[in-house]
Amino acid sequence: MNTKTDIPNLSDEDYFFLSQNTYDEKKMKKDYENKTPIENRSNKAFYVDKIKKDPDTGLDVYVFVQAKKKEGKWVKPKEPENVVVGFQGTNQEQIKADVISADGGNVVMGKDPKKKVKYIMKKESSENSKAITKYNGSMEQAMLMKSGDYKIVTKTSQFDQGDKLVANEVKKYAGTNTVISTTGHSLGGADAEYAGVNNNVYSVAFNNPSIVKLHDEETQKKIRNGEFDLYHKAIINPDDMVGSGWLLEYDRHNGTTLYTKDPSQSRRDRIDRFKSPLGVPGVLGNLITSFYGQAFAKNPDTHSLNDSNFTFDKNGNIKSVDGSKGVYNQNIESFSSFSGMNGQTIKVDAKYAKELAHRLQAAIEDLKTKKQAIEQFPHDHSKMVYDVKSICGKRLGEFKDLDPSDVDKAVLYHAPYVKDGAEFYDSEEHYETEASLHYLIRDLEDISEFIVKMAEDMKDKDNELARWLRL
């Protein structure tokens, strides 16, 4: 492969086809074992060359090698024209690993994808098999390890695992004409974009969340400058909260964001989610209910890989699902880009902007209250443990064989975590949660300030127009 990013001669529909197949695990396993190619309606075929899974991190990835016709039959060439790494999205069977660790931890909170986590596994188990539990250093786990039947395995996130897998494919085909690319849907699309940017390979993703913040600062700057726009494509149904954003619209994806229809109505619906007679808890409830309904219950089904959400022209290029000409190319450079995106005008007025800013500020204040409670927790925890030790210590006289050190030992024995004086909770996780809340509040305050400024600008422009009309 060349050092520059090569653009493969595959269509959006080809990537859609491969992304769909990543969810058919039984078929993929059967085709892999039988060495049977999968064929799409554009007369292209692909062999499943590699399957890699990790139930602890949620990684589900397939390496597809483009087949070649020889004497009327599909064959697997040594130097294929295209190799596509396809990432499966959120898997119902791995809901904890996918949603909590990857969707929640990496995508929402922006946790470091390269962070190492230790797991306890049976000694004879492979590293990609299901671990018994995370290693936390408790006395019970120490006793378990002394038995000699278990081992500690270190893993990173599925983002980092997928990144390394793509790097290996790039290395494997170095010096050939083979073009490597990535694809995926939902969380799998985020994996595809992350690995695509890091390994300088082309990517096409569907209804994937933005993961710009998972990259290092230098790469984030390049993304915002549009340096990857030609090589990474996020195809999004604007009604889908996963691909377009939970609260406010994503600033941008890693490359070019293509909406399958005019997103103006979706933006109005997003504003409506801030409306609730129950205040902030009601707003959060609306968001969670809407997100779950779209991503998992499919009510409404705005998220799935189907013809209702994604349609293609005769050449396999993505087209609008509502009959409009083309699709909206939204390369957003800032949250204020409400017009000029392919000539469209987004219908957001000053009144809506002020209302949104007001509700966002209420949510910020609620988050600040929660952050204060989290900051206070270590103090409350220490006092609670001290009170327990004091109460038990006062009753030692009732037991002639016990002394104060026995109370300390009993507390340590029952504590799942013993680190930095935090016997009953993970101090590192506590710090990360506190830090994540801090940055989330900071970002929301910046957004709120920008919305207020935007509303003022709209009002000024309205006044300017009124003065002009009076001339």
C-alpha positions as CSV (number, residue, x, y, z in Angstrom):
1,M,0.0,0.0,0.0
2,N,1.0,3.6,-0.5
3,T,1.6,5.9,2.4
4,K,-1.2,8.2,1.2
5,T,-4.9,7.3,1.7
6,D,-6.1,5.3,-1.2
7,I,-9.8,5.6,-2.2
8,P,-11.2,2.1,-3.1
9,N,-13.5,1.5,-6.1
10,L,-16.3,0.3,-3.8
11,S,-19.6,2.0,-3.6
12,D,-21.6,3.2,-0.5
13,E,-23.9,0.3,-1.1
14,D,-21.0,-2.2,-1.1
15,Y,-20.0,-1.0,2.4
16,F,-23.7,-1.1,3.5
17,F,-23.8,-4.7,2.4
18,L,-20.7,-5.6,4.3
19,S,-21.8,-3.7,7.4
20,Q,-25.1,-5.6,7.3
21,N,-23.3,-9.0,7.2
22,T,-21.3,-8.2,10.3
23,Y,-24.5,-8.8,12.3
24,D,-25.1,-12.2,10.8
25,E,-22.7,-14.1,13.1
26,K,-23.8,-17.6,12.3
27,K,-23.6,-17.0,8.5
28,M,-20.2,-15.3,8.8
29,K,-18.8,-18.2,10.8
30,K,-20.2,-20.8,8.4
31,D,-18.9,-18.9,5.3
32,Y,-15.5,-18.5,7.0
33,E,-15.2,-22.3,7.8
34,N,-16.5,-23.4,4.4
35,K,-14.5,-20.7,2.5
36,T,-17.7,-19.6,0.8
37,P,-17.8,-16.0,-0.6
38,I,-20.7,-13.7,0.0
39,E,-22.0,-11.9,-3.1
40,N,-23.9,-8.7,-3.4
41,R,-26.2,-7.3,-6.1
42,S,-23.5,-5.3,-7.7
43,N,-21.8,-8.5,-8.7
44,K,-19.0,-8.2,-6.2
45,A,-18.1,-11.0,-3.8
46,F,-16.0,-11.2,-0.6
47,Y,-14.4,-14.0,1.5
48,V,-14.5,-13.8,5.3
49,D,-10.7,-13.9,5.8
50,K,-10.6,-13.4,9.6
51,I,-12.9,-13.2,12.6
52,K,-11.9,-11.6,15.9
53,K,-14.1,-11.2,19.0
54,D,-13.6,-10.2,22.6
55,P,-16.7,-10.6,24.9
56,D,-15.1,-8.5,27.6
57,T,-14.5,-5.4,25.4
58,G,-17.4,-6.0,22.9
59,L,-15.1,-6.3,19.9
60,D,-16.7,-8.0,16.9
61,V,-14.7,-7.6,13.7
62,Y,-14.6,-9.4,10.3
63,V,-11.9,-9.0,7.6
64,F,-13.4,-9.2,4.1
65,V,-11.2,-10.0,1.1
66,Q,-12.6,-9.2,-2.3
67,A,-13.0,-12.2,-4.5
68,K,-11.9,-12.5,-8.1
69,K,-13.6,-14.4,-11.0
70,K,-11.5,-17.1,-12.6
71,E,-13.0,-19.4,-15.2
72,G,-16.4,-18.3,-14.1
73,K,-15.9,-19.1,-10.4
74,W,-15.1,-16.9,-7.5
75,V,-11.6,-17.4,-6.1
76,K,-9.6,-15.8,-3.2
77,P,-6.6,-14.0,-4.7
78,K,-3.3,-13.6,-2.8
79,E,-3.3,-9.9,-3.7
80,P,-7.0,-8.8,-3.6
81,E,-8.1,-5.5,-5.1
82,N,-9.8,-4.6,-1.8
83,V,-9.7,-5.7,1.8
84,V,-12.4,-4.3,4.1
85,V,-12.4,-4.5,7.8
86,G,-16.0,-4.6,9.0
87,F,-16.9,-3.8,12.6
88,Q,-20.1,-5.0,14.1
89,G,-22.2,-2.4,16.1
90,T,-23.8,-2.8,19.5
91,N,-24.6,-6.5,20.1
92,Q,-27.6,-7.4,22.3
93,E,-25.7,-10.4,23.6
94,Q,-22.8,-8.2,24.7
95,I,-24.9,-5.3,25.9
96,K,-22.7,-4.6,28.9
97,A,-19.4,-4.5,27.0
98,D,-20.8,-2.6,24.1
99,V,-23.1,0.0,25.8
100,I,-21.5,0.5,29.2
101,S,-17.8,0.2,28.3
102,A,-17.6,1.2,24.7
103,D,-20.7,3.4,24.0
104,G,-20.9,4.8,27.5
105,G,-17.2,4.9,28.6
106,N,-15.4,5.7,25.3
107,V,-18.0,7.4,23.2
108,V,-19.9,9.4,25.8
109,M,-17.3,10.1,28.4
110,G,-14.3,10.1,26.1
111,K,-12.2,7.6,28.1
112,D,-8.8,6.8,26.8
113,P,-9.2,3.9,24.3
114,K,-5.7,2.7,25.1
115,K,-6.3,2.4,28.9
116,K,-5.3,-1.0,30.1
117,V,-7.7,-3.1,32.2
118,K,-6.8,-6.3,34.0
119,Y,-9.0,-9.4,33.9
120,I,-9.0,-12.8,35.7
121,M,-9.3,-15.8,33.5
122,K,-8.9,-19.5,33.7
123,K,-5.3,-20.5,33.0
124,E,-6.2,-22.6,30.0
125,S,-8.5,-19.9,28.4
126,S,-7.5,-17.9,25.3
127,E,-7.1,-14.2,25.7
128,N,-10.2,-13.6,23.6
129,S,-12.5,-15.8,25.7
130,K,-14.8,-14.4,28.4
131,A,-13.1,-13.4,31.6
132,I,-14.4,-14.3,35.0
133,T,-14.3,-10.8,36.3
134,K,-12.1,-7.6,36.3
135,Y,-9.1,-7.8,38.5
136,N,-9.3,-5.3,41.4
137,G,-6.7,-6.6,43.9
138,S,-9.1,-7.6,46.6
139,M,-8.1,-10.3,49.2
140,E,-10.6,-12.7,47.7
141,Q,-9.0,-12.4,44.3
142,A,-5.6,-12.7,45.8
143,M,-6.6,-16.0,47.3
144,L,-8.0,-17.1,43.9
145,M,-4.7,-16.3,42.2
146,K,-2.8,-18.3,44.7
147,S,-4.6,-21.5,43.7
148,G,-2.6,-21.5,40.4
149,D,-5.7,-22.1,38.3
150,Y,-6.1,-18.6,37.1
151,K,-4.2,-15.9,35.2
152,I,-4.4,-12.1,34.8
153,V,-4.8,-10.8,31.3
154,T,-4.5,-7.2,30.3
155,K,-6.8,-5.7,27.6
156,T,-7.5,-2.3,26.2
157,S,-10.8,-1.1,24.7
158,Q,-12.4,-2.4,21.5
159,F,-11.4,0.8,19.8
160,D,-7.7,0.1,20.5
161,Q,-8.1,-3.6,19.6
162,G,-9.7,-2.7,16.3
163,D,-7.1,-0.1,15.6
164,K,-4.3,-2.7,16.1
165,L,-6.1,-5.2,13.9
166,V,-6.4,-2.7,11.0
167,A,-2.7,-1.8,11.5
168,N,-1.8,-5.5,11.0
169,E,-3.8,-5.6,7.8
170,V,-2.0,-2.5,6.5
171,K,1.3,-4.1,7.3
172,K,0.3,-7.4,5.7
173,Y,-0.5,-5.8,2.4
174,A,2.3,-3.2,2.4
175,G,4.0,-3.0,-1.0
176,T,1.0,-4.3,-2.9
177,N,-1.8,-2.7,-4.8
178,T,-4.4,-3.9,-2.3
179,V,-6.5,-1.1,-0.9
180,I,-7.5,-1.4,2.8
181,S,-10.7,0.3,4.1
182,T,-13.0,0.0,7.1
183,T,-16.8,0.1,7.6
184,G,-19.4,-0.4,10.3
185,H,-22.7,0.6,11.7
186,S,-23.4,2.4,15.0
187,L,-20.6,1.6,17.5
188,G,-19.0,-0.4,14.7
189,G,-19.0,2.7,12.5
190,A,-17.2,4.6,15.3
191,D,-14.6,1.8,15.5
192,A,-14.2,2.0,11.7
193,E,-13.7,5.8,11.7
194,Y,-11.2,5.6,14.7
195,A,-9.1,2.9,13.1
196,G,-9.4,4.5,9.6
197,V,-8.0,7.9,10.7
198,N,-5.2,6.3,12.8
199,N,-4.1,4.0,10.0
200,N,-4.6,6.3,7.1
201,V,-7.2,4.1,5.4
202,Y,-10.6,5.0,3.8
203,S,-13.8,4.5,5.9
204,V,-17.5,4.5,5.3
205,A,-19.8,4.4,8.4
206,F,-23.5,4.3,9.0
207,N,-25.4,6.0,11.9
208,N,-22.2,6.2,13.9
209,P,-21.6,8.5,16.9
210,S,-18.9,11.1,16.7
211,I,-15.6,10.0,18.4
212,V,-13.4,13.0,17.5
213,K,-12.5,13.4,21.2
214,L,-11.0,9.9,21.4
215,H,-8.1,11.0,19.2
216,D,-5.0,12.9,20.4
217,E,-5.1,16.7,20.3
218,E,-3.0,16.9,17.1
219,T,-5.4,14.6,15.2
220,Q,-8.5,16.4,16.5
221,K,-7.1,19.6,15.1
222,K,-6.6,18.0,11.7
223,I,-10.1,16.6,11.8
224,R,-11.6,20.0,12.6
225,N,-9.5,21.5,9.8
226,G,-11.1,19.1,7.4
227,E,-7.9,17.2,6.5
228,F,-9.8,13.8,6.5
229,D,-13.0,14.9,4.8
230,L,-12.2,13.2,1.5
231,Y,-11.3,9.9,3.1
232,H,-13.9,9.3,5.8
233,K,-17.7,9.3,5.3
234,A,-20.4,9.2,7.9
235,I,-23.8,8.5,6.4
236,I,-26.4,9.5,8.9
237,N,-30.2,9.5,9.3
238,P,-30.7,12.9,11.0
239,D,-33.6,11.5,13.1
240,D,-31.2,9.0,14.7
241,M,-29.9,10.1,18.1
242,V,-26.9,7.7,17.9
243,G,-25.6,9.1,14.6
244,S,-26.7,12.8,14.9
245,G,-26.4,13.4,18.7
246,W,-28.2,12.9,22.0
247,L,-28.8,16.5,23.0
248,L,-27.3,18.9,20.6
249,E,-26.2,17.9,17.1
250,Y,-22.6,16.6,16.9
251,D,-20.1,19.2,15.9
252,R,-18.8,16.8,13.3
253,H,-17.6,13.3,12.6
254,N,-14.0,12.4,11.6
255,G,-14.6,13.2,7.9
256,T,-17.6,14.2,5.8
257,T,-21.1,13.9,7.3
258,L,-23.8,13.1,4.8
259,Y,-27.4,13.3,6.0
260,T,-30.0,11.2,4.2
261,K,-32.6,14.0,4.3
262,D,-33.0,17.6,5.3
263,P,-32.0,17.7,9.0
264,S,-34.0,20.9,9.9
265,Q,-37.1,18.9,11.2
266,S,-34.8,16.6,13.2
267,R,-33.2,19.7,14.8
268,R,-36.7,20.9,15.9
269,D,-37.5,17.5,17.3
270,R,-34.2,17.6,19.2
271,I,-35.2,20.9,20.8
272,D,-38.5,19.4,21.8
273,R,-36.8,16.8,23.8
274,F,-35.8,19.6,26.2
275,K,-39.5,20.1,27.0
276,S,-40.9,18.4,30.0
277,P,-43.3,19.4,32.9
278,L,-41.0,17.4,35.2
279,G,-38.0,19.7,34.7
280,V,-34.5,18.3,34.3
281,P,-35.3,14.7,35.4
282,G,-38.1,14.7,32.8
283,V,-35.7,16.0,30.1
284,L,-33.2,13.3,30.9
285,G,-36.0,10.7,30.9
286,N,-37.1,11.9,27.4
287,L,-33.6,11.5,26.1
288,I,-33.0,8.1,27.6
289,T,-36.4,6.8,26.4
290,S,-35.9,8.2,22.9
291,F,-32.4,6.8,22.7
292,Y,-33.4,3.3,23.9
293,G,-36.4,3.3,21.6
294,Q,-34.3,4.2,18.5
295,A,-31.2,2.1,19.2
296,F,-32.7,-1.1,20.7
297,A,-36.5,-1.3,20.7
298,K,-36.6,0.1,17.2
299,N,-39.5,2.3,18.0
300,P,-39.2,4.3,15.9
301,D,-36.7,2.4,13.8
302,T,-34.4,5.3,12.8
303,H,-31.2,3.5,13.6
304,S,-31.1,0.1,11.7
305,L,-29.4,-0.8,8.5
306,N,-32.5,-1.0,6.3
307,D,-34.0,0.5,3.2
308,S,-36.1,2.9,5.2
309,N,-33.0,4.6,6.6
310,F,-30.6,4.1,3.7
311,T,-31.3,4.0,-0.1
312,F,-28.9,4.1,-3.0
313,D,-28.9,5.1,-6.7
314,K,-28.2,2.8,-9.6
315,N,-24.4,3.3,-9.1
316,G,-24.5,2.4,-5.4
317,N,-24.2,6.0,-4.1
318,I,-26.2,7.1,-1.1
319,K,-29.3,9.1,-1.9
320,S,-32.0,10.9,0.0
321,V,-34.7,8.8,1.5
322,D,-37.4,11.4,1.1
323,G,-37.0,11.9,-2.6
324,S,-35.0,15.1,-2.4
325,K,-32.2,15.7,-4.8
326,G,-28.9,14.4,-3.5
327,V,-28.0,14.3,0.2
328,Y,-26.9,17.0,2.6
329,N,-23.2,17.4,3.0
330,Q,-22.8,19.0,6.4
331,N,-19.1,19.4,7.0
332,I,-19.8,21.5,10.2
333,E,-17.0,23.6,11.3
334,S,-18.8,25.0,14.4
335,F,-22.1,24.7,16.1
336,S,-23.1,28.0,14.5
337,S,-23.2,26.7,10.9
338,F,-26.9,26.9,10.4
339,S,-26.8,27.9,6.7
340,G,-24.5,27.5,3.7
341,M,-24.4,23.7,4.0
342,N,-25.1,22.9,0.3
343,G,-27.3,25.9,0.1
344,Q,-29.8,24.7,2.7
345,T,-31.2,27.0,5.4
346,I,-32.0,25.6,8.8
347,K,-35.2,27.0,10.4
348,V,-34.0,27.9,13.9
349,D,-35.1,31.3,15.2
350,A,-34.0,33.5,18.2
351,K,-36.9,32.4,20.3
352,Y,-36.0,28.7,19.9
353,A,-32.3,29.4,20.6
354,K,-33.1,31.2,23.8
355,E,-35.4,28.5,25.0
356,L,-32.8,25.9,24.3
357,A,-30.1,27.9,26.1
358,H,-32.5,28.2,29.2
359,R,-33.1,24.4,29.3
360,L,-29.5,23.6,28.8
361,Q,-28.5,25.9,31.7
362,A,-31.0,24.1,33.9
363,A,-29.4,20.7,33.0
364,I,-25.9,22.2,33.7
365,E,-27.0,23.3,37.2
366,D,-28.3,19.8,37.9
367,L,-25.0,18.3,36.7
368,K,-23.1,20.7,39.0
369,T,-25.2,19.5,42.0
370,K,-24.4,15.9,41.1
371,K,-20.7,16.8,40.8
372,Q,-20.6,18.4,44.2
373,A,-22.1,15.2,45.7
374,I,-19.5,13.1,43.9
375,E,-16.7,15.4,45.2
376,Q,-18.1,15.1,48.7
377,F,-18.3,11.3,48.5
378,P,-14.6,10.5,49.6
379,H,-15.1,12.5,52.8
380,D,-18.5,10.9,53.6
381,H,-17.0,7.5,52.8
382,S,-14.0,8.0,55.1
383,K,-16.3,9.2,57.9
384,M,-18.5,6.2,57.5
385,V,-15.6,3.7,57.7
386,Y,-14.2,5.6,60.7
387,D,-17.6,5.4,62.4
388,V,-17.9,1.7,61.8
389,K,-14.4,1.1,63.2
390,S,-15.2,3.3,66.2
391,I,-18.5,1.4,67.0
392,C,-16.8,-1.9,66.7
393,G,-13.8,-0.8,68.6
394,K,-15.9,0.3,71.6
395,R,-17.3,-3.3,71.8
396,L,-14.0,-5.1,71.8
397,G,-14.1,-5.5,75.5
398,E,-16.9,-8.0,75.0
399,F,-14.5,-10.3,73.2
400,K,-11.3,-11.2,75.1
401,D,-9.4,-12.5,72.0
402,L,-9.9,-9.4,69.8
403,D,-7.9,-6.2,69.6
404,P,-8.2,-3.0,67.5
405,S,-6.1,-4.5,64.7
406,D,-8.7,-7.2,64.2
407,V,-11.3,-4.6,63.3
408,D,-9.0,-3.1,60.6
409,K,-8.3,-6.6,59.2
410,A,-12.0,-7.3,59.0
411,V,-12.7,-4.1,57.1
412,L,-9.8,-4.8,54.7
413,Y,-11.0,-8.4,54.2
414,H,-14.5,-7.4,53.1
415,A,-13.3,-4.4,51.0
416,P,-13.4,-5.1,47.2
417,Y,-10.9,-2.3,46.7
418,V,-7.9,-1.3,48.8
419,K,-6.2,1.7,47.2
420,D,-5.4,5.2,48.4
421,G,-7.5,4.6,51.5
422,A,-10.6,3.9,49.5
423,E,-11.6,0.5,50.9
424,F,-15.1,0.1,49.4
425,Y,-14.8,1.8,46.0
426,D,-12.4,2.3,43.1
427,S,-10.7,5.6,43.7
428,E,-9.5,5.7,40.1
429,E,-13.0,5.2,38.7
430,H,-14.2,7.9,41.1
431,Y,-11.6,10.3,39.8
432,E,-12.4,9.6,36.2
433,T,-16.2,10.1,36.8
434,E,-15.5,13.4,38.5
435,A,-13.1,14.5,35.7
436,S,-15.6,13.5,33.1
437,L,-18.4,15.5,34.7
438,H,-16.0,18.5,35.0
439,Y,-15.3,18.5,31.3
440,L,-18.9,17.7,30.3
441,I,-20.1,20.7,32.4
442,R,-17.4,22.9,30.8
443,D,-18.3,21.9,27.3
444,L,-22.0,22.4,27.9
445,E,-21.4,25.9,29.4
446,D,-19.4,26.8,26.3
447,I,-22.3,25.5,24.1
448,S,-24.8,27.4,26.2
449,E,-22.8,30.6,25.9
450,F,-22.6,30.1,22.1
451,I,-26.3,29.5,21.8
452,V,-27.1,32.8,23.7
453,K,-24.6,34.6,21.4
454,M,-26.3,33.0,18.4
455,A,-29.7,34.2,19.6
456,E,-28.4,37.7,20.0
457,D,-26.9,37.6,16.5
458,M,-30.2,36.5,15.1
459,K,-32.0,39.3,16.8
460,D,-29.5,41.8,15.6
461,K,-29.9,40.5,12.0
462,D,-33.7,40.7,12.3
463,N,-33.4,44.4,13.5
464,E,-31.0,45.1,10.7
465,L,-33.4,43.6,8.1
466,A,-36.3,45.7,9.7
467,R,-34.3,48.9,9.4
468,W,-33.4,48.1,5.8
469,L,-37.1,47.5,4.9
470,R,-38.0,50.9,6.4
471,L,-35.6,52.7,4.1
